[in-house]
Amino acid sequence: MKPVIFGIAGHELTPDERIFFEQADPLGYILFKRNCGDVAQMKALTDSLRDLSGRADLPILIDQEGGRVARMVPPEWPAFPAGAAFDALYDIAPISAIEAARANAQALAMMLGEVGVNVNCAPLLDVRQADVTPAIGDRSFGGDPMRVAALGQAMLEGMRRGGVVGVVKHMPGHGRALVDSHYDLPHVKADAAALEMDLEPFARLNGAPMGMTCHVVFEAWDAERPATLSPRVISEIIRGRIGFDGLLMTDDIDMKALSGTAGEKASLALAAGCDVVLDCWARMDEMVEIAGLIGDATPECLARLDRAMATIADGSAAADFGALIAKRDELLALA
């Protein structure tokens, strides 16, 4: 098995994708709006991926945070609120905000499970700072680390109840970035003491099953390399200071914050200590390059993967989708 998560070009596998994926045996796949037509089409696609891999617990990922980060969209699927909605409720009723976040996440997971998606790239645990890039903005659960952790934990738990693994992101914290890492490489100049605020939600939730790095240079820790490519940040900060021992994936290596070819970036990320590379855009030449340059998944990676997927092995808890949405909306209306 190759330690990489690949994207797919369209609504179904092409003949070339089928041949390549069967040979490369990637750890998993990630879906985007281009892959999401309707319930029947998505279920057929995810079934075909599991049949091809021969793994019933094959990780099939999506970015379905709510708000502006959503791949399954109306009118086929309902919209879900962004993190800021729960942050606003927390101001006046913290327990109600946590309950709303949990109900929202369980309903979201049920929607994903219906189409065969079992991993969601959420919750976002970045602590929002003032006057920074809007790349995080209303996606964040707020500017208080304890609040971010509490709402993030509720989302993790709700998704687990719904049969979906959560991915905490973007480790060790994207909230101070002045530019969007989709387009440029952010440099954070804050000292190590100030960065403790950014680490706190991740440290509180360090037992999360999966995590995602950020493409941000933290000058206090490694002035030359972004976290995704920094052995020091991954070993000393993410694995050490935060204490995270879950499956660690990169953010999308196609983002412009990173330079080099797809294969070079993938190799550097794995050498730095990431377990898995995330390559989202289904470009066959880049996927072939990555598969040719990286080795097989390490025993540590496979053990972390097994532990992560086992958190939902018993299936989702019985619940009523409509009742969960109604509970969420009733609570959010308090704000």
C-alpha positions in Angstrom: 0.0 0.0 0.0 1.4 3.4 -1.0 1.1 6.1 1.7 -0.9 8.5 -0.4 -4.5 9.7 -0.8 -5.4 10.5 -4.4 -8.2 12.5 -6.0 -10.5 11.2 -8.8 -11.3 13.0 -12.0 -15.0 12.7 -12.2 -18.3 10.9 -11.3 -16.8 7.5 -12.0 -13.4 5.9 -12.4 -11.9 6.2 -15.9 -10.3 3.0 -17.4 -6.8 4.6 -16.9 -7.6 5.4 -13.2 -8.8 1.9 -12.6 -5.6 0.4 -14.0 -3.4 2.8 -12.2 -5.1 2.7 -8.8 -5.1 -1.1 -8.9 -1.4 -1.1 -9.4 -0.5 1.8 -7.0 -2.8 0.7 -4.2 -3.1 4.1 -2.5 -4.0 4.3 1.2 -7.2 6.1 0.3 -9.1 8.6 -1.8 -10.5 12.1 -1.5 -13.6 13.4 -3.2 -14.4 17.0 -4.4 -17.4 18.7 -5.9 -16.5 17.3 -9.3 -17.1 13.8 -7.9 -20.5 14.6 -6.2 -23.5 14.4 -8.5 -26.2 12.7 -6.5 -26.6 10.0 -3.9 -26.8 7.0 -6.3 -23.8 8.2 -8.3 -21.6 8.8 -5.3 -22.5 5.5 -3.7 -21.6 3.7 -6.9 -18.3 5.6 -7.0 -17.3 4.8 -3.4 -18.4 1.1 -3.9 -16.2 0.9 -6.9 -13.2 2.2 -5.0 -13.8 -0.4 -2.2 -14.2 -3.2 -4.7 -11.0 -2.1 -6.5 -9.0 -2.0 -3.3 -10.5 -5.1 -1.6 -10.7 -3.2 1.7 -14.1 -2.7 3.3 -12.6 0.0 5.6 -10.9 1.9 2.8 -10.6 5.6 3.8 -12.7 7.7 1.5 -12.3 11.4 2.5 -14.1 14.6 1.8 -13.9 18.3 3.0 -17.4 18.9 4.4 -16.8 21.4 7.2 -20.0 23.4 6.5 -20.3 27.0 5.3 -18.1 27.8 2.4 -16.0 24.5 2.6 -18.5 21.9 1.3 -18.3 19.5 -1.6 -21.8 18.0 -1.3 -24.0 21.1 -1.9 -27.7 22.1 -2.4 -30.0 21.3 -3.9 -29.0 17.6 -3.7 -27.8 17.9 -0.1 -28.6 20.3 2.7 -26.2 23.1 3.6 -24.5 23.0 7.0 -23.3 26.0 9.1 -19.7 27.1 9.4 -17.8 27.1 12.7 -18.6 30.7 13.4 -22.3 29.9 14.1 -21.3 27.7 17.0 -18.8 30.2 18.2 -21.5 32.9 18.4 -23.8 30.6 20.4 -21.0 29.7 22.8 -20.8 33.4 23.7 -24.2 33.1 25.5 -24.7 29.4 26.1 -21.6 27.2 26.0 -23.3 23.9 26.8 -26.0 24.6 24.1 -23.2 25.4 21.6 -21.5 22.1 22.3 -24.7 20.2 22.0 -25.5 21.9 18.7 -22.1 21.2 17.3 -22.4 17.5 18.3 -25.9 17.1 16.7 -24.7 19.0 13.6 -21.7 16.7 13.2 -23.7 13.5 13.7 -26.2 14.6 11.0 -23.4 15.5 8.7 -21.8 12.1 9.2 -25.1 10.4 8.4 -25.2 12.3 5.2 -21.7 11.3 4.3 -22.2 7.7 5.3 -25.2 7.4 2.9 -22.8 7.9 0.0 -20.0 5.7 1.4 -17.7 8.5 2.7 -16.1 7.5 6.0 -13.5 10.2 6.7 -14.2 14.0 7.0 -11.4 16.5 7.0 -12.8 18.4 10.0 -12.9 19.8 12.7 -10.7 22.8 12.0 -8.9 23.6 15.3 -7.1 26.8 14.1 -7.4 29.6 16.6 -8.7 32.6 14.8 -6.5 35.8 15.1 -7.5 39.3 14.0 -6.3 40.9 10.8 -5.0 37.7 9.1 -5.9 35.9 5.9 -9.6 35.2 5.4 -8.6 31.6 4.4 -9.6 30.6 7.9 -12.1 33.3 8.9 -15.6 31.9 9.7 -14.4 28.4 9.3 -12.8 28.6 12.8 -14.6 27.9 16.1 -13.2 31.2 17.4 -10.3 32.9 19.0 -10.3 31.2 22.4 -8.3 27.9 22.5 -10.5 26.2 25.1 -13.6 27.0 23.1 -12.1 25.8 19.9 -11.1 22.5 21.6 -14.5 22.1 23.2 -16.4 22.6 19.9 -13.9 20.5 18.0 -14.3 17.7 20.5 -18.1 17.9 20.0 -17.7 17.6 16.3 -15.3 14.7 16.5 -17.7 12.9 18.8 -20.8 13.6 16.7 -19.1 12.4 13.5 -17.9 9.2 15.3 -21.5 8.6 16.4 -22.5 8.9 12.8 -19.8 6.4 11.6 -17.2 8.9 10.3 -13.6 9.5 11.3 -12.6 13.1 11.9 -9.3 14.8 10.9 -8.1 17.7 13.1 -6.5 20.4 11.1 -4.3 22.3 10.3 -1.5 21.2 12.7 0.2 22.9 14.4 -2.1 25.9 13.7 -3.0 28.1 10.6 -4.7 30.9 12.5 -1.8 33.4 12.3 -1.1 33.1 8.5 -1.1 36.5 6.8 -1.5 34.9 3.3 -3.5 32.0 2.0 -1.4 28.9 1.6 -3.4 27.9 -1.4 -1.6 30.6 -3.3 1.6 31.6 -1.3 3.8 30.4 1.6 2.8 32.0 4.9 5.6 32.9 7.4 4.5 33.2 11.1 6.9 35.4 13.1 5.4 34.9 16.5 7.7 33.5 19.2 7.3 30.1 20.8 5.5 31.5 23.9 2.8 33.2 21.7 2.4 30.0 19.7 1.3 28.0 22.8 -2.2 29.5 22.2 -2.2 27.9 18.7 -1.1 24.5 20.0 -3.6 24.3 22.9 -6.6 22.9 21.0 -4.5 20.3 19.3 -2.9 19.3 22.6 -6.3 19.0 24.2 -7.5 16.8 21.4 -4.2 14.9 20.8 -6.1 11.6 20.9 -7.9 12.4 17.6 -7.6 9.5 15.1 -6.3 11.6 12.2 -4.6 15.0 11.7 -3.5 17.2 8.9 -0.5 19.5 8.7 -0.4 23.0 7.4 1.9 24.6 4.8 3.1 27.4 7.1 6.6 28.4 8.1 6.9 28.9 11.9 10.1 30.9 12.3 10.3 30.1 16.0 10.7 26.4 15.2 12.0 26.1 11.6 12.7 29.3 9.7 13.4 27.5 6.4 10.7 24.8 6.0 6.9 24.8 6.3 5.5 22.5 8.9 4.5 19.8 6.3 8.2 19.5 5.2 9.9 20.1 8.6 11.2 17.1 10.5 11.6 19.4 13.6 8.0 20.6 13.6 6.6 17.2 13.0 8.8 15.4 15.6 9.3 18.1 18.3 6.0 20.0 18.0 3.3 17.8 16.5 4.4 14.4 17.9 6.2 15.9 20.9 4.8 19.1 22.3 1.2 18.4 21.1 1.5 14.6 21.8 -0.4 13.6 18.7 0.1 9.9 17.7 -2.7 9.6 15.2 -2.4 9.2 11.4 -0.8 12.4 10.2 -1.5 13.5 6.6 -0.3 16.5 4.7 -2.6 19.2 3.5 -2.9 19.1 -0.3 0.6 19.1 -1.7 -0.6 20.9 -4.9 -1.1 24.1 -2.9 1.2 26.9 -4.1 2.8 27.3 -0.7 5.0 24.3 -1.6 7.5 24.3 -4.5 8.9 21.4 -6.6 7.3 18.6 -8.5 4.5 16.5 -7.0 6.8 13.6 -6.4 9.5 15.8 -4.8 7.0 17.3 -2.4 5.5 14.0 -1.5 9.0 12.5 -0.8 10.0 15.4 1.3 6.8 15.3 3.4 7.2 11.6 4.1 10.9 12.0 4.9 9.9 14.8 7.4 7.6 12.4 9.3 4.2 12.7 7.7 2.5 9.3 7.5 0.5 10.0 4.3 0.6 12.5 1.4 -2.6 14.1 0.2 -2.7 14.8 -3.6 -6.1 16.0 -4.6 -6.3 17.0 -8.2 -6.3 13.6 -10.1 -3.6 14.6 -12.6 -2.4 11.3 -13.9 1.1 12.3 -14.6 1.6 13.7 -11.1 0.0 10.6 -9.5 2.3 8.3 -11.5 5.3 10.4 -10.4 4.3 10.2 -6.8 3.7 6.5 -6.8 7.0 5.9 -8.5 9.1 7.9 -6.0 7.6 6.9 -2.7 7.9 3.6 -0.9 5.3 1.5 0.8 3.5 2.7 3.9 5.5 2.1 7.1 4.3 -0.3 9.8 3.7 2.8 12.0 1.5 4.4 9.4 -0.5 1.2 8.9 -0.9 0.7 12.7 -2.2 4.3 13.0 -4.5 3.8 10.1 -6.0 0.7 11.6 -6.5 2.4 15.0 -8.2 5.4 13.3 -10.6 3.3 11.2 -11.4 1.1 14.2 -12.9 4.1 16.0 -16.0 3.6 13.7 -15.8 -0.2 13.4 -19.0 -0.8 15.3 -21.0 1.3 12.9 -23.0 4.5 13.4 -25.4 5.0 16.3 -29.1 4.9 15.6 -30.4 8.4 15.1 -33.0 10.4 13.2 -31.4 12.9 10.7 -34.3 15.3 10.8 -34.4 15.3 14.6 -30.7 16.1 14.8 -31.0 19.0 12.3 -34.0 20.3 14.3 -32.1 20.1 17.5 -29.2 22.0 16.0 -31.3 24.7 14.5 -33.3 25.2 17.7 -30.2 25.7 19.7 -28.5 28.0 17.1 -31.6 30.1 17.1 -30.8 31.1 20.7 -27.9 33.3 19.4 
